[in-house]
Amino acid sequence: MKVRSSLLLAVTGVVVAVPLLTGCGGASSGVDKASRGIAVVSSFYPLQYVAQRVAGDHADVENLTQPGREPHDLELTVQQTKDIADSDVVLYEKGFQPDIDDAIEQNGPDHVVDAATAAHLTGDDPHFWLDPTRLAAVAGAFERDVADADPAHAAAYARNLASLRADLADLDRAYRRGLAHCGIATIVVSHDAFGYLGERYGLRVVGINGLSPDAEPSPAHIRQLQDLIGEDHITTVFSERLASREFAQSIAGDLGIRTAVLDPIEGLSDTTADQDYLSLMRSNLATLRTADRCA
Ligand SMILES: [Zn+2]
């Protein structure tokens, strides 16, 4: 049996089914594979969430970034590189995790869905999933490829997509309403993951680090942040779970203001293992409304 990930097994259980090998190059030997259906590989958590919601009971979804790890610095194992080659559909984000780009370029399956294209990225910010409307666009692109790889279950995939789209539309409405009337329109975040969220909901987003969590801010940048926090009467500096809180805490401590966790939802961790994309987005919204004094 091919154990794809312990988290996946915990979520889906193991049901033996005959894999459907319809024109996708024969994804596995078939003999040693206990499978629910087609083999889907996703590159990191928000894409795993989309893959599991859309492919549902008809696929094994292997997520390449393990829980508790942040995806920016992913290094693929030999087995994972093989799993990409052996899969039926890969859902990844080109330009975000170079190891995965290389593996797909060298030996990817027939169905490769690039979230960067589907989400219509602007510039080099990869964090599109914090705008639910962009994640919905990615889900639509993924559904087309999954239905093409496994046409026998196309009706189920279409239904699952409609259900996910409805949830994402609800989430988008909650954000638009929840952030419509706020006393403060600027947020200071740890790594610069919230640009698309800010763009959609009218927040100015200032990052302490750069687009990657392990970049370090210069002293000049920290002074600018301190000035901005004073001018805009900012109440809270946001940190996150999977990256260092050092700079957020020291800036907030110096100025005597609060820190709070705003989750960039790049992956689940021990403390968020029972959460999902939707619940983390909802708790981010509540945190933002408090910090920005929203009515
Ligand atoms: Zn990031």
Boltz pocket constraint, residues with backbone or C-beta under 6 A from the ligand:
constraints:
  - pocket:
      binder: B
      contacts: [[A, 72], [A, 127], [A, 191], [A, 193], [A, 211], [A, 212], [A, 213], [A, 264], [A, 266]]
      max_distance: 6.0
